[in-house]
Amino acid sequence: MAGLKKANAYFLLVLIGFILIYPLLWLFFGSMKTNEEILTSIRLFPSKVVWEGYRLGWKGSGQFTFGDFFVNTFQLVMPTAILTTISSFVVAYGFARFRFPLHRILFSLMLSTLMLPPTVVIIPRYLLFNHFGWLDSYLPFIVPAMLGFSPFYIFMQYQFLRGLPRELDESAVMDGCSSFKIMTHILLPLSKPAIVSAAIFNFMWAWNEFFSVLIYISSVSKYTISLGLRMMMDIDAATTWNQIMAMSVFGMLPCVLFFFLSQRYFVEGIAKTGIKG
């Protein structure tokens, strides 16, 4: 009886997993179909495997290839993800380990910004960045990342730091460590799961960002992958869906590889940041 229940549970999990991953499978196999077959057939596997979508899709518009869009995306995402993770950890360390005037009020104000949709502040941000002369560059993404602008990652790492015993800090102070040294030599190595989890989230969200990039970037030479894919959907001509699917597969690979390479730290970080009384 127990074996039957276990088999049913596994079957249900496999079924749910297949339903969730089916769109990705259809995207992958669709990239190897002709455009005509995509529009006329609902079958998963292609009747004939063709690689035309990858070859022509990589060429992009001719003037700019998807290689250029990949380079642009990395130039935007890598500094943003790294700086956001570092600055969020520093701010979280300050809230978790120090008590200063207006500590609770400032922490509450920081958390309250989680309730603001990004579209609410897009106009004042645009006006501010326009005043600074940062439009049509990656500065609107990189500079705020240096200043701990994301309350989600701050709170995520704050929760993890709260779970680390304060005795570690007290022992380090007795050994003559400063606050900065405690953060970098004691707490930072112990916070690797939370830091990696924050880096994964930030990398994926920044990699797939479309709306903000569309608002701030106007030059095609600085387009990221998401804007490059949108540019392929020309309303004045027939949309080449096999090329779009092929480049979408390429666009997903960095996120998938980064996630699976960091999966162990990600699961540990989510578990430890989520379970906190």
PyMOL commands that set and color helices and strands:
alter all, ss='L'
color gray80, all
select helices_A, chain A and resi 2-30+35-40+52-59+66-97+103-115+118-120+122-132+139-146+151-162+167-174+179-190+192-207+211-216+220-222+225-232+241-261+263-274
alter helices_A, ss='H'
color red, helices_A
deselect
rebuild
show_as cartoon
